[in-house]
Amino acid sequence: MISPARKPEMIHVVGKADNRQHAVIELVSSPDHGLPTSSLRARPILLGLTSNNLSYARGGDLLHWWKTYPVPSTAPAPYNDQSSWGIVPAWGYATVTESNIPEIIPDSLLWGYWPTSTLPTLLCLERSDPEEHWVEVSNHRQQLMPLYNRYERVLFDEKNLDDMAWSTVFRGVWVAGYLLSEYVFSSDPRAREPIHPLGAASKLPWSADDADLSTAVVMVLGASTKVARSFLWCLFNRPRESGPLGLVQVTSSPDVLQELADKGWGGKSKTLAYTETKQATEWIKGLQPLKLVIVDCGARDNILNQIYRNIQESALSSCKTVILQIGSQQKVYTADEVQAARSAMISLGKIQYNTSGIQDTVINREGAATYFRKISHNWKDWLAHRASAIPDMRLVYGQGIAGDNGIYGGWERLSNGEARPEQGLVYAL
């Protein structure tokens, strides 16, 4: 008896040395072998692409993202060379194709961190808190930050397809904005011990004074980015007396963001285009802050240096200045640009932000069940109010892995800086 031909699966691969180099390869999946204990296979069905995916490629070796889903050794040459080619993961949903975990049966839906591929992928899972949460425990993934090894079984509801699509684009970055507002710059830092932007494992000090925004002006660079929009939404929902004194947004789309800020902040906010940043110092000076917090979510080239120079040459030079590095510009960085960015971290005294480090700290302090209950409540609140929180944002749907309308085309747009900040790239596989 002749077995029916298997449909080729598609995988998006990216060059490790030059992330602009990428391709789609076809691979005929081999007959499934038996599953290891406490394992399943799941096929990605809905993924989102954002500038974060460029970061996963750029930091793939340093932060072990390339190890999450190695290119199969059965891939055609030269893409089977795992030292040169890798798979960039993305956040989204997958359906279980087979499982020996009693609680997760075939056709179950999982949220998590998946390969940009249609190939069913093997996960080895252990139960975690709260209920329906699981942790990937494969040896090759143990150097990953814990955030990227968490999976959640969710219920499929056709009425929630729109929420699922928004989740692929926003859920991962929304958590970063929430933790920054709630724990790094807590609205009540003397009642809740604040957390350093790298988390408690860094063993770096972060006092109540560091966390206090009541006498500070916050300046957000790259304010149109998704993590910035999430952070700003959380700020707008804080008690006003917790600060900041004022908010400056620097963005390529000032009109919409100024309108949103005016609703919650009135005359205490100013939104500037990248060409208008010289106006910021005089406006900030009028608020008489004791501290200036600059949150860099991916500013354009040299903007931060210009702003910092303007501050140092003004009456604000005596003001305490804190610079947080949250995100990077939407582009592929050369080796020289990566080195320049690292040098700037040192010369400007920038503080790196790490979502996983903060989440791990909160889980250790509050317990996973309490933490994820809070996250779920606030995330659902944002989803319910997204029309007012991000009125200019729209989803751009693509299909599959290959072609201009697939993940291949999405990577082209991201790596060339062509994806608009008001667009969310979502792909049905």
C-alpha positions, 0 to 999 in steps of 0.5 A: 500500500502506498502512503498518501503524499504528505503536504510540504510544511513551510518555515521562515528562516533568517540569516544570523549574520545579516538579518535582512537575508531570509527565505521560505523553505519547504519541508515534507514532515516525516511520520510523527515519532512517539511523544516523550513523556508529558509532551505534545505537538502543536501547529501555529495558526495565528501569529503577530509580527512587530519590531520585537521580532527584529530584536529576537533576531538581533539578540538571538545568540546573546539571549538564546532566542535562536535556540527556541526552535532550531532549523530542522537538520532535514531542511534543504542546504544551505538552510540546514546549517544552524550556525548560519540560519535560524527561525525567529519566534513570534507570539500567537496561538497554536492548535494541538495536533497530538498530546500525551498530557491528559489535560491538553487534548488534541485540538486544544488551543495554546497561547505562547511563543511559536516558530514562524512555521506551519510545522507541528512543533514539539513541546515538553511541558510541566504544569505551572500556576495558575491553572491552565499555565504550563512551562516548557522544560526541554534542555535546549530551552533552559537558557531562555528567559522564563517569559518565553517558556510559558504557555497557556491553554485557552478556550477557542470562541469564534466571537473572540477571533478579533481579540485573538488577533489583537493579542498576537500583536499587543499582548507581549508588549502590553505586559512590558508597559504594564510592569513598567508603570505598576512596578518599576514606577509604582504609583505608591512606591513606599507601600510597594517595594519597587523593582529595578528595570532588570528585575531583582536577579540583577541585584541592582538597587532601585529605591522608592525615590527611584520609582517615584514620579510625583516630581518627575516629567516623563519623556517617551521616545518612539511614543507611537510604538506598541510598547509605548502606547501600552505604557502610556495607557497605564500611566493615564489610568494612574492616580494623578497625584502619583505623577508624573508632573507632565508627559512629553511624547516624541513620535512620527505621529504627533496629532493622534497622540496629542489628542489622546493625551489631552483627554487625560492630561490636559495642559500637562502633556506635549507631543512633538515630532522628531523635528521639534524636539528642541521645544521640549526643554523650555516646556519641561523647565516650566513644570520645574521637575526634580527628575526627568525620566526618558523612556526610549521605546525605539527613537530614530537615529541620534534623537536621544543624543540631541535631546540629552545635549539640549538638556545638558545645555539648559537650566535642566542640567541640574535635574536628575535624568534617568534614561531607560532603554525599552526598545529599538528602532524598527530596522536591522542593525549592522555590527557597527550599529550594535556596538555603537548602541552598546557604547551609548548605553554606557556613555549616557548611563542608560538602564536596560529594561527586561520584562522577564526579569520584572515578571519573575520578581513579581511572581516570586513576591506575590505568587504566580496565581495572584500575578497572572490574575492581575495581568488577566484582569488588566489586559482584558480591560485594555482589550475592552477599551482598545478603541479609545486607547489606540483609535488609530491602530488597525490590524493588517492581515496576512496569510501563510508563510510565503509571499508578499502577503505572508510572513516573508513579506512582513519580515521584508517590511519590518527589516526595511523599516516600512511597517507603519506604527499604527499597523499591526501585522497578523498572519493566519497560517 
